[in-house]
């Protein structure tokens, strides 16, 4: 899986950071130290870490990922990363 999206709420820029969905690579999620959860009201699971996005971005860079784009969507910050 060469692409990954991570996101956080603007008001929670120190964490948690959402790092994957229920279809994400479990090995990568383990390397990031991510925990799987289902938020009340959602019918899907997501992986998150209790670290700020900066820490997660640094970990992903060390694993060979590069930021392709970043945007703000409402109150959410989203980064798209790619690994060759």
VOGUTI-128407 format. One record per residue: residue in one letter; residue number from 0; x, y, z of N, C-alpha, C in turn. Coordinates in steps of 0.2 Angstrom, whole numbers. Example, Ala and Ser with C-alpha at 12.3 -4.5 7.8 and 13.67 -1.06 7.14 Angstrom:
// VOGUTI-128407
<r = A; k = 0; nu = 66; nv = -28; nw = 39; cau = 62; cav = -22; caw = 39; cu = 66; cv = -16; cw = 39>
<r = S; k = 1; nu = 64; nv = -11; nw = 35; cau = 68; cav = -5; caw = 36; cu = 64; cv = 0; cw = 39>
This chain:
// VOGUTI-128407
<r = X; k = 0; nu = 4; nv = -6; nw = 0; cau = 0; cav = 0; caw = 0; cu = 4; cv = 6; cw = 0>
<r = X; k = 1; nu = 5; nv = 9; nw = -6; cau = 10; cav = 15; caw = -6; cu = 8; cv = 22; cw = -4>
<r = X; k = 2; nu = 1; nv = 22; nw = -3; cau = -2; cav = 29; caw = -1; cu = -5; cv = 28; cw = 6>
<r = X; k = 3; nu = -4; nv = 34; nw = 10; cau = -7; cav = 34; caw = 17; cu = -10; cv = 41; cw = 18>
<r = X; k = 4; nu = -16; nv = 41; nw = 21; cau = -18; cav = 48; caw = 24; cu = -18; cv = 48; cw = 31>
<r = X; k = 5; nu = -16; nv = 54; nw = 34; cau = -16; cav = 55; caw = 41; cu = -20; cv = 61; cw = 42>
<r = X; k = 6; nu = -23; nv = 62; nw = 48; cau = -27; cav = 68; caw = 49; cu = -28; cv = 69; cw = 57>
<r = X; k = 7; nu = -29; nv = 75; nw = 58; cau = -31; cav = 77; caw = 65; cu = -35; cv = 83; cw = 65>
<r = X; k = 8; nu = -39; nv = 84; nw = 70; cau = -43; cav = 90; caw = 71; cu = -39; cv = 96; cw = 73>
<r = X; k = 9; nu = -40; nv = 102; nw = 70; cau = -36; cav = 108; caw = 71; cu = -36; cv = 109; cw = 79>
<r = X; k = 10; nu = -41; nv = 109; nw = 83; cau = -41; cav = 110; caw = 90; cu = -37; cv = 105; cw = 94>
<r = X; k = 11; nu = -35; nv = 99; nw = 90; cau = -32; cav = 94; caw = 93; cu = -25; cv = 93; cw = 90>
<r = X; k = 12; nu = -22; nv = 98; nw = 88; cau = -15; cav = 98; caw = 84; cu = -10; cv = 94; cw = 88>
<r = X; k = 13; nu = -11; nv = 93; nw = 95; cau = -6; cav = 89; caw = 99; cu = -7; cv = 82; cw = 99>
<r = X; k = 14; nu = -13; nv = 80; nw = 96; cau = -15; cav = 73; caw = 95; cu = -22; cv = 72; cw = 98>
<r = X; k = 15; nu = -25; nv = 67; nw = 97; cau = -23; cav = 61; caw = 93; cu = -23; cv = 62; cw = 86>
<r = X; k = 16; nu = -19; nv = 58; nw = 82; cau = -18; cav = 58; caw = 75; cu = -21; cv = 52; cw = 72>
<r = X; k = 17; nu = -26; nv = 52; nw = 67; cau = -29; cav = 47; caw = 64; cu = -24; cv = 45; cw = 58>
<r = X; k = 18; nu = -22; nv = 38; nw = 58; cau = -17; cav = 36; caw = 54; cu = -19; cv = 30; cw = 49>
<r = X; k = 19; nu = -25; nv = 28; nw = 49; cau = -28; cav = 23; caw = 45; cu = -35; cv = 21; cw = 46>
<r = X; k = 20; nu = -37; nv = 17; nw = 41; cau = -44; cav = 15; caw = 42; cu = -44; cv = 7; cw = 43>
<r = X; k = 21; nu = -50; nv = 4; nw = 43; cau = -50; cav = -3; caw = 44; cu = -47; cv = -8; cw = 39>
<r = X; k = 22; nu = -45; nv = -5; nw = 33; cau = -42; cav = -8; caw = 28; cu = -34; cv = -7; cw = 28>
<r = X; k = 23; nu = -32; nv = -3; nw = 32; cau = -24; cav = -1; caw = 33; cu = -20; cv = -7; cw = 34>
<r = X; k = 24; nu = -14; nv = -7; nw = 32; cau = -9; cav = -12; caw = 33; cu = -7; cv = -13; cw = 40>
<r = X; k = 25; nu = -9; nv = -19; nw = 43; cau = -8; cav = -20; caw = 50; cu = -1; cv = -19; cw = 52>
<r = X; k = 26; nu = 4; nv = -21; nw = 48; cau = 11; cav = -21; caw = 50; cu = 13; cv = -14; cw = 50>
<r = X; k = 27; nu = 11; nv = -9; nw = 46; cau = 12; cav = -2; caw = 46; cu = 9; cv = 1; cw = 52>
<r = X; k = 28; nu = 3; nv = -1; nw = 54; cau = 0; cav = 2; caw = 60; cu = 3; cv = 0; cw = 66>
<r = X; k = 29; nu = 6; nv = -6; nw = 66; cau = 10; cav = -8; caw = 72; cu = 16; cv = -4; cw = 73>
<r = X; k = 30; nu = 20; nv = -3; nw = 67; cau = 26; cav = 1; caw = 67; cu = 25; cv = 8; cw = 70>
<r = X; k = 31; nu = 19; nv = 11; nw = 68; cau = 17; cav = 17; caw = 70; cu = 14; cv = 17; cw = 78>
<r = X; k = 32; nu = 13; nv = 11; nw = 80; cau = 10; cav = 11; caw = 87; cu = 3; cv = 13; cw = 88>
<r = X; k = 33; nu = 0; nv = 12; nw = 82; cau = -8; cav = 14; caw = 82; cu = -12; cv = 9; cw = 85>
<r = X; k = 34; nu = -18; nv = 11; nw = 88; cau = -23; cav = 7; caw = 91; cu = -29; cv = 8; cw = 86>
<r = X; k = 35; nu = -33; nv = 2; nw = 86; cau = -39; cav = 2; caw = 82; cu = -45; cv = 4; cw = 86>
<r = X; k = 36; nu = -49; nv = 8; nw = 84; cau = -55; cav = 10; caw = 88; cu = -61; cv = 11; cw = 83>
<r = X; k = 37; nu = -67; nv = 11; nw = 86; cau = -73; cav = 13; caw = 82; cu = -77; cv = 18; cw = 87>
<r = X; k = 38; nu = -77; nv = 24; nw = 84; cau = -80; cav = 29; caw = 87; cu = -88; cv = 28; cw = 88>
<r = X; k = 39; nu = -91; nv = 30; nw = 93; cau = -98; cav = 29; caw = 94; cu = -102; cv = 33; cw = 88>
<r = X; k = 40; nu = -106; nv = 30; nw = 85; cau = -110; cav = 33; caw = 79; cu = -107; cv = 31; cw = 73>
<r = X; k = 41; nu = -101; nv = 29; nw = 72; cau = -98; cav = 27; caw = 66; cu = -99; cv = 20; cw = 65>
<r = X; k = 42; nu = -99; nv = 18; nw = 58; cau = -100; cav = 10; caw = 57; cu = -93; cv = 8; cw = 54>
<r = X; k = 43; nu = -88; nv = 11; nw = 55; cau = -81; cav = 9; caw = 53; cu = -76; cv = 10; cw = 58>
<r = X; k = 44; nu = -71; nv = 7; nw = 58; cau = -65; cav = 7; caw = 62; cu = -60; cv = 12; cw = 59>
<r = X; k = 45; nu = -56; nv = 14; nw = 64; cau = -50; cav = 18; caw = 62; cu = -44; cv = 17; cw = 67>
<r = X; k = 46; nu = -38; nv = 18; nw = 64; cau = -32; cav = 18; caw = 68; cu = -30; cv = 25; cw = 70>
<r = X; k = 47; nu = -27; nv = 25; nw = 77; cau = -25; cav = 32; caw = 79; cu = -19; cv = 31; cw = 83>
<r = X; k = 48; nu = -15; nv = 36; nw = 84; cau = -10; cav = 37; caw = 89; cu = -11; cv = 43; cw = 93>
<r = X; k = 49; nu = -8; nv = 43; nw = 99; cau = -9; cav = 48; caw = 104; cu = -4; cv = 53; cw = 103>
<r = X; k = 50; nu = -1; nv = 54; nw = 97; cau = 5; cav = 58; caw = 96; cu = 3; cv = 64; cw = 91>
<r = X; k = 51; nu = 6; nv = 70; nw = 91; cau = 5; cav = 75; caw = 87; cu = 6; cv = 73; cw = 79>
<r = X; k = 52; nu = 3; nv = 76; nw = 74; cau = 5; cav = 74; caw = 67; cu = 12; cv = 74; cw = 66>
<r = X; k = 53; nu = 16; nv = 79; nw = 69; cau = 23; cav = 80; caw = 67; cu = 27; cv = 74; cw = 69>
<r = X; k = 54; nu = 25; nv = 71; nw = 75; cau = 29; cav = 65; caw = 77; cu = 27; cv = 59; cw = 72>
<r = X; k = 55; nu = 21; nv = 58; nw = 70; cau = 19; cav = 53; caw = 65; cu = 22; cv = 54; cw = 58>
<r = X; k = 56; nu = 22; nv = 60; nw = 56; cau = 25; cav = 62; caw = 50; cu = 33; cv = 60; cw = 50>
<r = X; k = 57; nu = 36; nv = 62; nw = 55; cau = 43; cav = 60; caw = 56; cu = 44; cv = 52; cw = 55>
<r = X; k = 58; nu = 40; nv = 48; nw = 59; cau = 40; cav = 41; caw = 59; cu = 39; cv = 39; cw = 52>
<r = X; k = 59; nu = 34; nv = 41; nw = 48; cau = 33; cav = 39; caw = 41; cu = 39; cv = 41; cw = 37>
<r = X; k = 60; nu = 42; nv = 47; nw = 38; cau = 47; cav = 48; caw = 33; cu = 53; cv = 43; cw = 34>
<r = X; k = 61; nu = 54; nv = 41; nw = 41; cau = 59; cav = 36; caw = 42; cu = 58; cv = 29; cw = 39>
<r = X; k = 62; nu = 51; nv = 28; nw = 38; cau = 49; cav = 22; caw = 34; cu = 49; cv = 23; cw = 27>
<r = X; k = 63; nu = 51; nv = 28; nw = 24; cau = 51; cav = 29; caw = 17; cu = 46; cv = 33; cw = 14>
<r = X; k = 64; nu = 41; nv = 36; nw = 18; cau = 35; cav = 39; caw = 15; cu = 37; cv = 47; cw = 14>
<r = X; k = 65; nu = 34; nv = 50; nw = 9; cau = 35; cav = 57; caw = 8; cu = 28; cv = 60; cw = 7>
<r = X; k = 66; nu = 28; nv = 67; nw = 10; cau = 21; cav = 70; caw = 9; cu = 20; cv = 72; cw = 2>
<r = X; k = 67; nu = 14; nv = 71; nw = -1; cau = 13; cav = 73; caw = -7; cu = 8; cv = 79; cw = -7>
<r = X; k = 68; nu = 4; nv = 79; nw = -2; cau = 0; cav = 85; caw = -2; cu = -3; cv = 86; cw = 6>
<r = X; k = 69; nu = -5; nv = 92; nw = 7; cau = -8; cav = 93; caw = 14; cu = -14; cv = 98; cw = 12>
<r = X; k = 70; nu = -19; nv = 98; nw = 16; cau = -25; cav = 102; caw = 16; cu = -28; cv = 103; cw = 22>
<r = X; k = 71; nu = -32; nv = 108; nw = 23; cau = -37; cav = 109; caw = 28; cu = -44; cv = 108; cw = 25>
<r = X; k = 72; nu = -48; nv = 104; nw = 29; cau = -55; cav = 102; caw = 27; cu = -59; cv = 104; cw = 33>
<r = X; k = 73; nu = -63; nv = 110; nw = 33; cau = -66; cav = 112; caw = 39; cu = -62; cv = 112; cw = 45>
<r = X; k = 74; nu = -63; nv = 109; nw = 50; cau = -58; cav = 109; caw = 56; cu = -53; cv = 103; cw = 56>
<r = X; k = 75; nu = -52; nv = 100; nw = 50; cau = -48; cav = 94; caw = 50; cu = -42; cv = 96; cw = 45>
<r = X; k = 76; nu = -36; nv = 94; nw = 48; cau = -30; cav = 94; caw = 44; cu = -28; cv = 87; cw = 41>
<r = X; k = 77; nu = -27; nv = 87; nw = 34; cau = -26; cav = 80; caw = 31; cu = -19; cv = 80; cw = 27>
<r = X; k = 78; nu = -15; nv = 75; nw = 28; cau = -9; cav = 74; caw = 24; cu = -9; cv = 68; cw = 20>
<r = X; k = 79; nu = -7; nv = 68; nw = 14; cau = -7; cav = 62; caw = 10; cu = 1; cv = 61; cw = 9>
<r = X; k = 80; nu = 3; nv = 55; nw = 10; cau = 9; cav = 52; caw = 9; cu = 10; cv = 47; cw = 4>
<r = X; k = 81; nu = 16; nv = 46; nw = 1; cau = 17; cav = 41; caw = -4; cu = 24; cv = 38; cw = -3>
<r = X; k = 82; nu = 24; nv = 31; nw = -4; cau = 31; cav = 28; caw = -3; cu = 32; cv = 24; cw = -10>
<r = X; k = 83; nu = 38; nv = 26; nw = -12; cau = 40; cav = 23; caw = -19; cu = 40; cv = 15; cw = -18>
